[in-house]
Amino acid sequence: MKKTITIFAVFALLGIAALVFKIASRSISPAGNTNVAIAGNAASNDLINKPGDMIELPQPVLDGRMSVEEALLLRRSIRTYKDEPLRLDELGQLLWSAQGITNERGFRTAPSAGATFPLEMFVVANNVGGLDTGIYHYHPHDHSLKLVRREDVSRPLFRASLSQSMILDGGAVLVFAAVFERTTQRYGQRGERYVYNEIGHAGQNVHLQAAALDLGTVVIGAYHDDEVEEILQLGEQYRVLYLMPVGKL
């Protein structure tokens, strides 16, 4: 009888020890899924910022306080900015103004010939709160950014853009690229004109949104095409058509 009780006690102690070990292991093990960033949280982004990771942007504001007329009145090409970081919500609002989704059919803030949507928005992040320095691709359908490359390309991009200081001084540079084939497949050579028209629509949207946010921006079209595309390395299908640095006033 005593032998049976002893064996039972030993097994009971082993079971308790195993349970304690399991609980302790859970308390020190790393969090399971770090594949989604919390928007604006730099500490969280530090865990996941590697090429291919997605960063959720704050939802865009749809009822701003400034009227369209006032934004038109205030719109200017501004080339000097304060040395202050852009907020992630400001960057997201600018990207939404350029190519944000505005209804369930996928239509966007800028008109597109035949809804072919040839434009793609990229961001060179120089000084944005919650983002590492690098190149990001805007995904309008879920209003997020995909990290393309962690690299400071501001200095070579500055040189390729005829040494225009706004490239260095802006908290971010919005890069307007296009996949021409999306539109020319439907409209032939005429589709090229439609793509350029669309760039103008989206660029003006960004200008007006920047005015409403009390931010400065300017359109840069003077740069060496091949050099800029080599620096950004976005892919052979993309042609860079516009650069818009944005900064604090």
C-alpha positions as protocol buffer text, in pm:
chain_id: "A"
residue {
  index: 1
  type: MET
  ca { x: 0 y: 0 z: 0 }
}
residue {
  index: 2
  type: LYS
  ca { x: 278 y: 242 z: 94 }
}
residue {
  index: 3
  type: LYS
  ca { x: 456 y: 157 z: -233 }
}
residue {
  index: 4
  type: THR
  ca { x: 141 y: 241 z: -431 }
}
residue {
  index: 5
  type: ILE
  ca { x: 99 y: 574 z: -252 }
}
residue {
  index: 6
  type: THR
  ca { x: 466 y: 661 z: -316 }
}
residue {
  index: 7
  type: ILE
  ca { x: 436 y: 589 z: -690 }
}
residue {
  index: 8
  type: PHE
  ca { x: 117 y: 797 z: -709 }
}
residue {
  index: 9
  type: ALA
  ca { x: 286 y: 1088 z: -529 }
}
residue {
  index: 10
  type: VAL
  ca { x: 583 y: 1078 z: -768 }
}
residue {
  index: 11
  type: PHE
  ca { x: 357 y: 1092 z: -1075 }
}
residue {
  index: 12
  type: ALA
  ca { x: 156 y: 1375 z: -923 }
}
residue {
  index: 13
  type: LEU
  ca { x: 472 y: 1578 z: -862 }
}
residue {
  index: 14
  type: LEU
  ca { x: 590 y: 1514 z: -1219 }
}
residue {
  index: 15
  type: GLY
  ca { x: 255 y: 1633 z: -1353 }
}
residue {
  index: 16
  type: ILE
  ca { x: 268 y: 1953 z: -1150 }
}
residue {
  index: 17
  type: ALA
  ca { x: 625 y: 2020 z: -1265 }
}
residue {
  index: 18
  type: ALA
  ca { x: 524 y: 1974 z: -1630 }
}
residue {
  index: 19
  type: LEU
  ca { x: 233 y: 2215 z: -1591 }
}
residue {
  index: 20
  type: VAL
  ca { x: 455 y: 2481 z: -1430 }
}
residue {
  index: 21
  type: PHE
  ca { x: 712 y: 2443 z: -1708 }
}
residue {
  index: 22
  type: LYS
  ca { x: 443 y: 2482 z: -1976 }
}
residue {
  index: 23
  type: ILE
  ca { x: 308 y: 2801 z: -1820 }
}
residue {
  index: 24
  type: ALA
  ca { x: 658 y: 2946 z: -1781 }
}
residue {
  index: 25
  type: SER
  ca { x: 742 y: 2864 z: -2145 }
}
residue {
  index: 26
  type: ARG
  ca { x: 434 y: 3050 z: -2267 }
}
residue {
  index: 27
  type: SER
  ca { x: 523 y: 3358 z: -2068 }
}
residue {
  index: 28
  type: ILE
  ca { x: 869 y: 3390 z: -2223 }
}
residue {
  index: 29
  type: SER
  ca { x: 796 y: 3277 z: -2579 }
}
residue {
  index: 30
  type: PRO
  ca { x: 784 y: 3548 z: -2853 }
}
residue {
  index: 31
  type: ALA
  ca { x: 451 y: 3673 z: -2986 }
}
residue {
  index: 32
  type: GLY
  ca { x: 312 y: 3443 z: -3250 }
}
residue {
  index: 33
  type: ASN
  ca { x: 245 y: 3669 z: -3551 }
}
residue {
  index: 34
  type: THR
  ca { x: 442 y: 3989 z: -3609 }
}
residue {
  index: 35
  type: ASN
  ca { x: 354 y: 4011 z: -3976 }
}
residue {
  index: 36
  type: VAL
  ca { x: 114 y: 4306 z: -3944 }
}
residue {
  index: 37
  type: ALA
  ca { x: 228 y: 4651 z: -3833 }
}
residue {
  index: 38
  type: ILE
  ca { x: 28 y: 4878 z: -3608 }
}
residue {
  index: 39
  type: ALA
  ca { x: -6 y: 5205 z: -3796 }
}
residue {
  index: 40
  type: GLY
  ca { x: 210 y: 5480 z: -3652 }
}
residue {
  index: 41
  type: ASN
  ca { x: 380 y: 5256 z: -3397 }
}
residue {
  index: 42
  type: ALA
  ca { x: 752 y: 5269 z: -3461 }
}
residue {
  index: 43
  type: ALA
  ca { x: 834 y: 5003 z: -3204 }
}
residue {
  index: 44
  type: SER
  ca { x: 596 y: 4759 z: -3373 }
}
residue {
  index: 45
  type: ASN
  ca { x: 735 y: 4844 z: -3718 }
}
residue {
  index: 46
  type: ASP
  ca { x: 1087 y: 4772 z: -3600 }
}
residue {
  index: 47
  type: LEU
  ca { x: 983 y: 4408 z: -3561 }
}
residue {
  index: 48
  type: ILE
  ca { x: 846 y: 4362 z: -3913 }
}
residue {
  index: 49
  type: ASN
  ca { x: 1010 y: 4613 z: -4147 }
}
residue {
  index: 50
  type: LYS
  ca { x: 1162 y: 4390 z: -4408 }
}
residue {
  index: 51
  type: PRO
  ca { x: 1091 y: 4381 z: -4782 }
}
residue {
  index: 52
  type: GLY
  ca { x: 742 y: 4253 z: -4851 }
}
residue {
  index: 53
  type: ASP
  ca { x: 593 y: 4349 z: -4516 }
}
residue {
  index: 54
  type: MET
  ca { x: 266 y: 4541 z: -4515 }
}
residue {
  index: 55
  type: ILE
  ca { x: 207 y: 4851 z: -4302 }
}
residue {
  index: 56
  type: GLU
  ca { x: -151 y: 4952 z: -4237 }
}
residue {
  index: 57
  type: LEU
  ca { x: -222 y: 5322 z: -4281 }
}
residue {
  index: 58
  type: PRO
  ca { x: -466 y: 5521 z: -4067 }
}
residue {
  index: 59
  type: GLN
  ca { x: -805 y: 5549 z: -4236 }
}
residue {
  index: 60
  type: PRO
  ca { x: -838 y: 5863 z: -4452 }
}
residue {
  index: 61
  type: VAL
  ca { x: -1047 y: 6156 z: -4335 }
}
residue {
  index: 62
  type: LEU
  ca { x: -1351 y: 6199 z: -4559 }
}
residue {
  index: 63
  type: ASP
  ca { x: -1497 y: 6519 z: -4412 }
}
residue {
  index: 64
  type: GLY
  ca { x: -1215 y: 6771 z: -4387 }
}
residue {
  index: 65
  type: ARG
  ca { x: -1275 y: 7122 z: -4259 }
}
residue {
  index: 66
  type: MET
  ca { x: -1136 y: 7310 z: -4562 }
}
residue {
  index: 67
  type: SER
  ca { x: -1355 y: 7370 z: -4865 }
}
residue {
  index: 68
  type: VAL
  ca { x: -1241 y: 7285 z: -5216 }
}
residue {
  index: 69
  type: GLU
  ca { x: -1250 y: 7657 z: -5299 }
}
residue {
  index: 70
  type: GLU
  ca { x: -1018 y: 7747 z: -5013 }
}
residue {
  index: 71
  type: ALA
  ca { x: -776 y: 7468 z: -5105 }
}
residue {
  index: 72
  type: LEU
  ca { x: -769 y: 7598 z: -5462 }
}
residue {
  index: 73
  type: LEU
  ca { x: -698 y: 7947 z: -5332 }
}
residue {
  index: 74
  type: LEU
  ca { x: -411 y: 7825 z: -5113 }
}
residue {
  index: 75
  type: ARG
  ca { x: -252 y: 7583 z: -5360 }
}
residue {
  index: 76
  type: ARG
  ca { x: 107 y: 7684 z: -5437 }
}
residue {
  index: 77
  type: SER
  ca { x: 428 y: 7515 z: -5547 }
}
residue {
  index: 78
  type: ILE
  ca { x: 632 y: 7518 z: -5225 }
}
residue {
  index: 79
  type: ARG
  ca { x: 999 y: 7427 z: -5226 }
}
residue {
  index: 80
  type: THR
  ca { x: 1117 y: 7482 z: -4868 }
}
residue {
  index: 81
  type: TYR
  ca { x: 1011 y: 7273 z: -4568 }
}
residue {
  index: 82
  type: LYS
  ca { x: 1079 y: 7248 z: -4198 }
}
residue {
  index: 83
  type: ASP
  ca { x: 1303 y: 6972 z: -4067 }
}
residue {
  index: 84
  type: GLU
  ca { x: 1011 y: 6789 z: -3905 }
}
residue {
  index: 85
  type: PRO
  ca { x: 873 y: 6440 z: -3972 }
}
residue {
  index: 86
  type: LEU
  ca { x: 551 y: 6384 z: -4158 }
}
residue {
  index: 87
  type: ARG
  ca { x: 290 y: 6193 z: -3963 }
}
residue {
  index: 88
  type: LEU
  ca { x: 178 y: 5858 z: -4098 }
}
residue {
  index: 89
  type: ASP
  ca { x: -183 y: 5976 z: -4119 }
}
residue {
  index: 90
  type: GLU
  ca { x: -72 y: 6277 z: -4329 }
}
residue {
  index: 91
  type: LEU
  ca { x: 116 y: 6053 z: -4570 }
}
residue {
  index: 92
  type: GLY
  ca { x: -180 y: 5818 z: -4593 }
}
residue {
  index: 93
  type: GLN
  ca { x: -418 y: 6106 z: -4664 }
}
residue {
  index: 94
  type: LEU
  ca { x: -196 y: 6230 z: -4948 }
}
residue {
  index: 95
  type: LEU
  ca { x: -176 y: 5883 z: -5103 }
}
residue {
  index: 96
  type: TRP
  ca { x: -551 y: 5841 z: -5073 }
}
residue {
  index: 97
  type: SER
  ca { x: -603 y: 6175 z: -5249 }
}
residue {
  index: 98
  type: ALA
  ca { x: -393 y: 6051 z: -5540 }
}
residue {
  index: 99
  type: GLN
  ca { x: -532 y: 5700 z: -5586 }
}
residue {
  index: 100
  type: GLY
  ca { x: -769 y: 5614 z: -5301 }
}
residue {
  index: 101
  type: ILE
  ca { x: -1065 y: 5384 z: -5354 }
}
residue {
  index: 102
  type: THR
  ca { x: -1394 y: 5574 z: -5333 }
}
residue {
  index: 103
  type: ASN
  ca { x: -1666 y: 5314 z: -5397 }
}
residue {
  index: 104
  type: GLU
  ca { x: -1736 y: 4942 z: -5399 }
}
residue {
  index: 105
  type: ARG
  ca { x: -1661 y: 4916 z: -5773 }
}
residue {
  index: 106
  type: GLY
  ca { x: -1302 y: 5023 z: -5716 }
}
residue {
  index: 107
  type: PHE
  ca { x: -1327 y: 5371 z: -5865 }
}
residue {
  index: 108
  type: ARG
  ca { x: -1067 y: 5616 z: -5738 }
}
residue {
  index: 109
  type: THR
  ca { x: -1017 y: 5976 z: -5640 }
}
residue {
  index: 110
  type: ALA
  ca { x: -870 y: 6056 z: -5985 }
}
residue {
  index: 111
  type: PRO
  ca { x: -1053 y: 5972 z: -6309 }
}
residue {
  index: 112
  type: SER
  ca { x: -906 y: 5695 z: -6522 }
}
residue {
  index: 113
  type: ALA
  ca { x: -980 y: 5627 z: -6890 }
}
residue {
  index: 114
  type: GLY
  ca { x: -1193 y: 5314 z: -6905 }
}
residue {
  index: 115
  type: ALA
  ca { x: -1116 y: 5246 z: -6538 }
}
residue {
  index: 116
  type: THR
  ca { x: -785 y: 5092 z: -6650 }
}
residue {
  index: 117
  type: PHE
  ca { x: -597 y: 5248 z: -6355 }
}
residue {
  index: 118
  type: PRO
  ca { x: -242 y: 5258 z: -6496 }
}
residue {
  index: 119
  type: LEU
  ca { x: -100 y: 5461 z: -6205 }
}
residue {
  index: 120
  type: GLU
  ca { x: 97 y: 5317 z: -5916 }
}
residue {
  index: 121
  type: MET
  ca { x: 206 y: 5525 z: -5618 }
}
residue {
  index: 122
  type: PHE
  ca { x: 538 y: 5475 z: -5445 }
}
residue {
  index: 123
  type: VAL
  ca { x: 689 y: 5662 z: -5151 }
}
residue {
  index: 124
  type: VAL
  ca { x: 1050 y: 5748 z: -5075 }
}
residue {
  index: 125
  type: ALA
  ca { x: 1027 y: 5790 z: -4697 }
}
residue {
  index: 126
  type: ASN
  ca { x: 1297 y: 6027 z: -4571 }
}
residue {
  index: 127
  type: ASN
  ca { x: 1143 y: 6141 z: -4244 }
}
residue {
  index: 128
  type: VAL
  ca { x: 804 y: 5988 z: -4165 }
}
residue {
  index: 129
  type: GLY
  ca { x: 699 y: 5901 z: -3813 }
}
residue {
  index: 130
  type: GLY
  ca { x: 653 y: 5526 z: -3773 }
}
residue {
  index: 131
  type: LEU
  ca { x: 831 y: 5436 z: -4099 }
}
residue {
  index: 132
  type: ASP
  ca { x: 1187 y: 5330 z: -4158 }
}
residue {
  index: 133
  type: THR
  ca { x: 1377 y: 5516 z: -4427 }
}
residue {
  index: 134
  type: GLY
  ca { x: 1315 y: 5336 z: -4753 }
}
residue {
  index: 135
  type: ILE
  ca { x: 1090 y: 5284 z: -5055 }
}
residue {
  index: 136
  type: TYR
  ca { x: 725 y: 5179 z: -5017 }
}
residue {
  index: 137
  type: HIS
  ca { x: 446 y: 5082 z: -5258 }
}
residue {
  index: 138
  type: TYR
  ca { x: 93 y: 5209 z: -5191 }
}
residue {
  index: 139
  type: HIS
  ca { x: -187 y: 4952 z: -5208 }
}
residue {
  index: 140
  type: PRO
  ca { x: -513 y: 5146 z: -5247 }
}
residue {
  index: 141
  type: HIS
  ca { x: -752 y: 4852 z: -5203 }
}
residue {
  index: 142
  type: ASP
  ca { x: -658 y: 4806 z: -4838 }
}
residue {
  index: 143
  type: HIS
  ca { x: -498 y: 5149 z: -4787 }
}
residue {
  index: 144
  type: SER
  ca { x: -160 y: 5011 z: -4686 }
}
residue {
  index: 145
  type: LEU
  ca { x: 207 y: 5036 z: -4771 }
}
residue {
  index: 146
  type: LYS
  ca { x: 431 y: 4751 z: -4880 }
}
residue {
  index: 147
  type: LEU
  ca { x: 798 y: 4790 z: -4800 }
}
residue {
  index: 148
  type: VAL
  ca { x: 996 y: 4754 z: -5121 }
}
residue {
  index: 149
  type: ARG
  ca { x: 1345 y: 4825 z: -4989 }
}
residue {
  index: 150
  type: ARG
  ca { x: 1503 y: 4960 z: -4672 }
}
residue {
  index: 151
  type: GLU
  ca { x: 1757 y: 5203 z: -4810 }
}
residue {
  index: 152
  type: ASP
  ca { x: 1822 y: 5576 z: -4800 }
}
residue {
  index: 153
  type: VAL
  ca { x: 1808 y: 5678 z: -5167 }
}
residue {
  index: 154
  type: SER
  ca { x: 1754 y: 6049 z: -5104 }
}
residue {
  index: 155
  type: ARG
  ca { x: 2107 y: 6159 z: -5197 }
}
residue {
  index: 156
  type: PRO
  ca { x: 2133 y: 5977 z: -5534 }
}
residue {
  index: 157
  type: LEU
  ca { x: 1772 y: 6073 z: -5613 }
}
residue {
  index: 158
  type: PHE
  ca { x: 1862 y: 6435 z: -5536 }
}
residue {
  index: 159
  type: ARG
  ca { x: 2152 y: 6421 z: -5782 }
}
residue {
  index: 160
  type: ALA
  ca { x: 1942 y: 6251 z: -6051 }
}
residue {
  index: 161
  type: SER
  ca { x: 1680 y: 6525 z: -6006 }
}
residue {
  index: 162
  type: LEU
  ca { x: 1922 y: 6802 z: -6101 }
}
residue {
  index: 163
  type: SER
  ca { x: 2013 y: 6867 z: -5735 }
}
residue {
  index: 164
  type: GLN
  ca { x: 1673 y: 7008 z: -5641 }
}
residue {
  index: 165
  type: SER
  ca { x: 1687 y: 7047 z: -5263 }
}
residue {
  index: 166
  type: MET
  ca { x: 1322 y: 6951 z: -5207 }
}
residue {
  index: 167
  type: ILE
  ca { x: 1414 y: 6587 z: -5264 }
}
residue {
  index: 168
  type: LEU
  ca { x: 1637 y: 6597 z: -4956 }
}
residue {
  index: 169
  type: ASP
  ca { x: 1428 y: 6831 z: -4743 }
}
residue {
  index: 170
  type: GLY
  ca { x: 1084 y: 6673 z: -4778 }
}
residue {
  index: 171
  type: GLY
  ca { x: 968 y: 6422 z: -4523 }
}
residue {
  index: 172
  type: ALA
  ca { x: 867 y: 6203 z: -4817 }
}
residue {
  index: 173
  type: VAL
  ca { x: 878 y: 6202 z: -5195 }
}
residue {
  index: 174
  type: LEU
  ca { x: 566 y: 6072 z: -5368 }
}
residue {
  index: 175
  type: VAL
  ca { x: 659 y: 5883 z: -5684 }
}
residue {
  index: 176
  type: PHE
  ca { x: 396 y: 5859 z: -5957 }
}
residue {
  index: 177
  type: ALA
  ca { x: 466 y: 5562 z: -6183 }
}
residue {
  index: 178
  type: ALA
  ca { x: 258 y: 5410 z: -6460 }
}
residue {
  index: 179
  type: VAL
  ca { x: 208 y: 5078 z: -6634 }
}
residue {
  index: 180
  type: PHE
  ca { x: 115 y: 5209 z: -6979 }
}
residue {
  index: 181
  type: GLU
  ca { x: 5 y: 4872 z: -7113 }
}
residue {
  index: 182
  type: ARG
  ca { x: -300 y: 4869 z: -6887 }
}
residue {
  index: 183
  type: THR
  ca { x: -444 y: 5157 z: -7089 }
}
residue {
  index: 184
  type: THR
  ca { x: -284 y: 5112 z: -7431 }
}
residue {
  index: 185
  type: GLN
  ca { x: -414 y: 4755 z: -7454 }
}
residue {
  index: 186
  type: ARG
  ca { x: -762 y: 4903 z: -7472 }
}
residue {
  index: 187
  type: TYR
  ca { x: -701 y: 5234 z: -7649 }
}
residue {
  index: 188
  type: GLY
  ca { x: -388 y: 5176 z: -7852 }
}
residue {
  index: 189
  type: GLN
  ca { x: -141 y: 5463 z: -7891 }
}
residue {
  index: 190
  type: ARG
  ca { x: -407 y: 5709 z: -7780 }
}
residue {
  index: 191
  type: GLY
  ca { x: -391 y: 5544 z: -7439 }
}
residue {
  index: 192
  type: GLU
  ca { x: -54 y: 5706 z: -7375 }
}
residue {
  index: 193
  type: ARG
  ca { x: -221 y: 6047 z: -7372 }
}
residue {
  index: 194
  type: TYR
  ca { x: -482 y: 5918 z: -7129 }
}
residue {
  index: 195
  type: VAL
  ca { x: -209 y: 5805 z: -6889 }
}
residue {
  index: 196
  type: TYR
  ca { x: -48 y: 6150 z: -6890 }
}
residue {
  index: 197
  type: ASN
  ca { x: -389 y: 6308 z: -6836 }
}
residue {
  index: 198
  type: GLU
  ca { x: -443 y: 6084 z: -6536 }
}
residue {
  index: 199
  type: ILE
  ca { x: -109 y: 6179 z: -6383 }
}
residue {
  index: 200
  type: GLY
  ca { x: -220 y: 6543 z: -6398 }
}
residue {
  index: 201
  type: HIS
  ca { x: -551 y: 6464 z: -6226 }
}
residue {
  index: 202
  type: ALA
  ca { x: -379 y: 6274 z: -5943 }
}
residue {
  index: 203
  type: GLY
  ca { x: -105 y: 6533 z: -5903 }
}
residue {
  index: 204
  type: GLN
  ca { x: -357 y: 6816 z: -5861 }
}
residue {
  index: 205
  type: ASN
  ca { x: -543 y: 6607 z: -5603 }
}
residue {
  index: 206
  type: VAL
  ca { x: -222 y: 6582 z: -5401 }
}
residue {
  index: 207
  type: HIS
  ca { x: -161 y: 6956 z: -5435 }
}
residue {
  index: 208
  type: LEU
  ca { x: -507 y: 7036 z: -5299 }
}
residue {
  index: 209
  type: GLN
  ca { x: -484 y: 6778 z: -5022 }
}
residue {
  index: 210
  type: ALA
  ca { x: -147 y: 6917 z: -4916 }
}
residue {
  index: 211
  type: ALA
  ca { x: -298 y: 7266 z: -4898 }
}
residue {
  index: 212
  type: ALA
  ca { x: -582 y: 7135 z: -4682 }
}
residue {
  index: 213
  type: LEU
  ca { x: -330 y: 6968 z: -4448 }
}
residue {
  index: 214
  type: ASP
  ca { x: -108 y: 7279 z: -4429 }
}
residue {
  index: 215
  type: LEU
  ca { x: 177 y: 7091 z: -4598 }
}
residue {
  index: 216
  type: GLY
  ca { x: 405 y: 7202 z: -4877 }
}
residue {
  index: 217
  type: THR
  ca { x: 462 y: 7020 z: -5205 }
}
residue {
  index: 218
  type: VAL
  ca { x: 578 y: 7080 z: -5561 }
}
residue {
  index: 219
  type: VAL
  ca { x: 577 y: 6880 z: -5882 }
}
residue {
  index: 220
  type: ILE
  ca { x: 918 y: 6777 z: -6013 }
}
residue {
  index: 221
  type: GLY
  ca { x: 937 y: 6674 z: -6375 }
}
residue {
  index: 222
  type: ALA
  ca { x: 1301 y: 6769 z: -6435 }
}
residue {
  index: 223
  type: TYR
  ca { x: 1513 y: 6461 z: -6370 }
}
residue {
  index: 224
  type: HIS
  ca { x: 1712 y: 6202 z: -6560 }
}
residue {
  index: 225
  type: ASP
  ca { x: 1457 y: 5930 z: -6631 }
}
residue {
  index: 226
  type: ASP
  ca { x: 1697 y: 5637 z: -6659 }
}
residue {
  index: 227
  type: GLU
  ca { x: 1889 y: 5737 z: -6347 }
}
residue {
  index: 228
  type: VAL
  ca { x: 1577 y: 5779 z: -6135 }
}
residue {
  index: 229
  type: GLU
  ca { x: 1438 y: 5443 z: -6244 }
}
residue {
  index: 230
  type: GLU
  ca { x: 1773 y: 5275 z: -6179 }
}
residue {
  index: 231
  type: ILE
  ca { x: 1789 y: 5427 z: -5829 }
}
residue {
  index: 232
  type: LEU
  ca { x: 1433 y: 5330 z: -5737 }
}
residue {
  index: 233
  type: GLN
  ca { x: 1442 y: 4983 z: -5899 }
}
residue {
  index: 234
  type: LEU
  ca { x: 1065 y: 4955 z: -5904 }
}
residue {
  index: 235
  type: GLY
  ca { x: 1052 y: 4705 z: -6189 }
}
residue {
  index: 236
  type: GLU
  ca { x: 1069 y: 4711 z: -6568 }
}
residue {
  index: 237
  type: GLN
  ca { x: 692 y: 4749 z: -6605 }
}
residue {
  index: 238
  type: TYR
  ca { x: 689 y: 5087 z: -6428 }
}
residue {
  index: 239
  type: ARG
  ca { x: 775 y: 5423 z: -6582 }
}
residue {
  index: 240
  type: VAL
  ca { x: 830 y: 5708 z: -6338 }
}
residue {
  index: 241
  type: LEU
  ca { x: 644 y: 6020 z: -6455 }
}
residue {
  index: 242
  type: TYR
  ca { x: 620 y: 6255 z: -6155 }
}
residue {
  index: 243
  type: LEU
  ca { x: 797 y: 6325 z: -5827 }
}
residue {
  index: 244
  type: MET
  ca { x: 625 y: 6523 z: -5552 }
}
residue {
  index: 245
  type: PRO
  ca { x: 828 y: 6593 z: -5236 }
}
residue {
  index: 246
  type: VAL
  ca { x: 612 y: 6684 z: -4937 }
}
residue {
  index: 247
  type: GLY
  ca { x: 715 y: 6857 z: -4617 }
}
residue {
  index: 248
  type: LYS
  ca { x: 601 y: 7056 z: -4316 }
}
residue {
  index: 249
  type: LEU
  ca { x: 556 y: 7433 z: -4350 }
}
